[in-house]
């Protein structure tokens, strides 16, 4: 079983799987392989499903600051896999213009609506890479929810405007969502607000200074207070509610979404557990195996599935931290693919060759072990 994630900046998941397969066969010619390119809900998730043969659906939606962008999702006729980053992502905004006070998640909501228009009955929304910090208010607005100030005027887009939020009217929420399974794929456990909340932890990555963080945290707290008054339910402290600038909170509270680790959802859709049965070894990998790996990244998710199936794991990484390997536990061997001192640019340039060579070494070792 060959089930890697992308190696960010160098290889897609499918390219990584092909490189491992090629190298493994060079060292272990007589074998059968099953290639299952993986993802964890972040950037590259849609690509993994497109590479597996799903249909690409492209629509024009609102970008983080309102300008139109072209965004695609993967669709198999029933399930749509959507990336928030494709419509509301940080990489869509010039670094000099990044402003989480004004950035909106509306484009992600428009993309989900487009998936419903295409006939989706299950929508998986990858929550990584967002530019916004609006608690999902923009996302919900695109799906029919109204956010108003004390005078009954609709709020302008962005997280800062939520400080003036007085009422939320969800009566216009897209009715098709009631018959749709909406899952938010996230690999963080941060709550909506507080010192580990969306604003404090992720706001600075999006351009927020200390004053902005305080303002945005207060704005999200205001949103949560109004949501409790409107719905009678409290969701701000749900682990993961702070994912994607708090979009997970809004989707949980108003759209009936479920919040699950992205790699778990991808593994389920790809049938990973079933395909692991009878495998002699599982080979996975991603760009870095580090302190974030055990928090929900692909390598950890694949390793858990392989452990449940009684299959040992070899995990390749452009960089491997000893602590991360220990956290992955028994039955997992991590293999750095670097073959000597290299600059980052050289490593990215030669990633395919390095990965194939590392896989060939593993193949020769497995052959020697019989």
N, C-alpha and C positions, 0 to 999 in steps of 0.2 A: 504494500500500500504506500503510495507516494502522495502526501497531502500537505503541501506547504502553503503558506501565505505568500503575498508579494514580498520582494526585497525592495523596499521603498527607494525610489530614485534610480533603480537599475533594471529590475525584472518584475513582470506581472506574475501572478500566482501560476498561471499556465506555463509561462516561460521557465519559471523556477522548477516546476514539476517535470518539464521536458528535459531540462539540464540534468536534474537528478537521475532521471530515467536513463539518459544517454550515458552518464558517467557510471552508474550502477552496472549497466549491461557490459561496459568495457571491462569491469573488474569481476563480473559474475554473469557470464554470457547466458547460462542456462537457467532462466527464470521467467516467471510471468508477473507482470506488474498491472496495477490498477491505479490510474492517475485521477486524483480528486483535488483539483485546485480549491483552496480554502480562503476564507476571509473572516474577519471578526466584527463586521458591521460598519467599519470605518471606510476610509478611502480605499477603493479597489474591490469593494464588495460587489457592486454592479458589474464591474469588468469580469469578475470570476464567474458570474452566471451567464454573461454574454458569451464568454469563451466556452462555456458548457453547452452552448446551442440555444439559449433563450433569445427571444425576440427583443430587439432594441426599439424602444418607443421614445421619440424625441418631441419635446414641446418647448415653446417660448414662455418663460415665467419671469416673475419679478426677482431681480437680484437683491443682494443684501441691502443696498442703498436705493433700490427702486428701479434702476436701469434694467432693461430686459436682458435675459441670458437664455441661451439654449441649454436645456438640461435633458438628460436621458435616464430612463429606468429600464430594468430587465423584466420581461413578462413571459410567462409560459401558458397563458390562456386563462389561468385562475389566480395565480400568485404574482404579485408585483414586488420587486425588490428595488427600493428607492434609497438614494443617498442624500441626506440633507446637504452635504457639501456640494452636490451638483447644482443646487439652486440657491442655497443660503450660506455658502462656504466662505471661509476666510480667504482662501486663495483666489476668490473672485474679486477681491478688493485690493486696490493698490495699497502697499504698506503705508504710504503717506496719507491715505484717506480713511484708514480703518478707524471706526468709531462705534464701539458697542452701545453707546447711548442712543444712537439713531438706527443702527442696523436692525433689520427685521427678518423674521423667519417665514414671512408670507410666501416666498417662492416654494418652500418645502410643502406648505399646505396646498398650493396650486398644483404641485406635482402629484400629490396624493389624490387630489380631485381628478386629475387627468388619468390616474390609474383606475379610479372608479369608473370614469367614462369609458375606459377600455374594457371594462367588465371584470376587474379584479374583485375577488371575494376574500382575499387575504393580502394584506399590505405589510411588508416588512420595511421599516424606516430605519436606516443606519444613521446613528445620531452623532457621528464624529465630524470634526473639522468645521464647526459652525462659526460664523462671524457675529452672530447675534447674541444678545443677553436679555431677551424679552420674555422669558418664561413661557414661550410658545404662543404669546398673544397674537403675533403676526400669522403664525401657522393656523390658529383657530379662526382668526378674522377671515382668512382665505376660504375657510370651510363654513362660514356663515355666522360666527359668534360676533356680537357687538360689544365693544368696550367704550364706555362713555364717562365723561367727567360730571361734576355736580350739576352743570347746566344742561346735561343730556347731549352734549356734543361728542361725536366720535373722537377718540384719541388719535393723535398722529402716530406713525410707526416708531418703533424703538422702545428699548427698555426704560429709558428715563421718563417717558410720558406716563408710565404706570404709577408714578408718584401721585398723579392727579386722578387716578382711577376711582370712580364712585360706584358704578354699576356694571354688571356683566349680564348680557341677555343672550342665553344659549338657545332660545326658541327656534332660531333659524339654522341651527347646526345641521350640516349635510345629513339628510335622513338615511342615505345609503350606508352610513357608518354603522347603523344599528345592525345591519346584516353582514357586516364585514369584520373579519379578524384583523385588528390593527396591533402590530407588535413593534415596539421601539427596541432596536438592537443597540445596546450600550455596553461599554466595558469599564464603567466607573461606578462607584457607590456613593458619590457625593450627594448630600441633601440639597435642597433648593437654596437655602440661605445660611448665614452664619460663617464662621471662620473656615469651614470646609465646603462652603456653598459655591454655586456657579460663579458668582461675581468675584469672590476672593481668590478662588483657585484658578479659574479659567479666564477671568476678565483681563488680567495683565497680558496674556498671550494675544488678546484681541485688540490691544491698544489702550486699555484702561489704566489711568494713573491712580494713585491712592484715593484722591477725592472722588474719582469716577467709580471706583470700587464701592466706596461707602454709599454713594448715591444709588447705584444700581442694586446693591443689596437691600437698601431701604425700599426701593421700588418693587422688587420681587416680594418682599415681606408684605407690602401693601396689596399686591396682587393676590397673595395667598390668603390674606385676611378677608378680602372681598369674595374670593372663591368659597371660603368656608361659610360666609354669610349667605351666599347664593345657593350653595349645594348641600351644605350641612355635613360635608366630609373634609377631612384634613389629609393633605397629601404632601405637604412640604418636606416632611422628614423621612419620606420613603427613600431607602437607599437607591441612588441613581436618579432621583428626581431632578438633580442639578445638571444632568447630562444635556449637552447641546444648548448651553445657555438657559437651562430650565425648560426647554421644550418638552422634555419628558414629563415634567410636572403638569404642564397644560394639557398634554395628551392623556395623561392618567386621570386627571380630575374631570375633564370635560368630554373627552372622546372615547372613554371606555377602553383605552389602550392597555396592553400588558407590557411590562418592562422585563426584558430577558437579556442575558449575555449574548452578544452578537454571534460569537463562534458557536454557541449552543443552537441557535436558530439555523445558522448555515449548515451545521453538521446534520441537523434533523432533515432539512430540505434535500441535502445531498445524499442522505441515506448512509452516513459514515459508519454508524454502528453495525448495520447489516453488512456493509462491504468489508469491514474489518474481520469478519468471521473467517477463520481458516488462514489468515495472513501469518506469515512467518516473522515478518518485521514491518514496522511502520516508519517511514521516513518523512519528516516534516521540516519546517524551518521558516525563518523570517530574517529581516535585516539585522535585528539586534535581539539577543536573548539577554534581558537585563531585569532590573527591579520591577519594571512594569509588566513583565511577561505573565507572572502568576495572577495578575489582577484581571485577567479575562482575555488575554491575547491568544492568537491562534495556536501557538505551540502548546500552551498549557491546556487548551480545550481539546486538542487532538490527543495529547498525552493522557488526559483523563479517559477519553473514549477508548483508547488503546489499552489502558490499564484494565478497564472494565471487561475488555475482550481477551485479556491475558496475552497481549501482544507487546513485545519490547519495542522501544522507540529510539531512533536516532534523530537528533534535531540539529540541523545546520544553522549557523548564524554568521553574519558578517562580523559580528562582535559577540563574544560570550562572556558573561560575568559569572564567576564561580558561585556567588551567592544565589543567583537565579537558577543555576543548575541544581544546587542543593534543594531549593524550594520545589523544583519539579519532581523530586523524589526518586525512589528506586525504580529501576526499569527504564530510565531515560538517560541516554548518553548524549552530551552536547559536543558538537564538532565545529570548531571555528574553520571557516573556509580560507582565511588568509594563509598564504604560503611564504610570507616574509614581510619585512617592513614595506609599507605602501602608503601613499597619501590617500585621502578619502576619494579624490577624483580618480585615481588609478584603480582603487577598489571598486568603485561604481562602474567604471569603464569595463573592467575585466570580470565582473561578478559572474557572468554566465560560465566562463572558462574555469574560474576558481571553484564554483559550486560543482561543476561536472567532475573536476579533478578530485575534490573531496569525496564525492559520491563513489568515484572509482576506487579510492583507497578503502572505503567502507565495504565495497563489493568484494575486493580482494580478501579483506579480513573475514568476511562472512563465508566466502568460499573455502578459506583455509580452515575455518572452524567446522566445516562440513554441514 
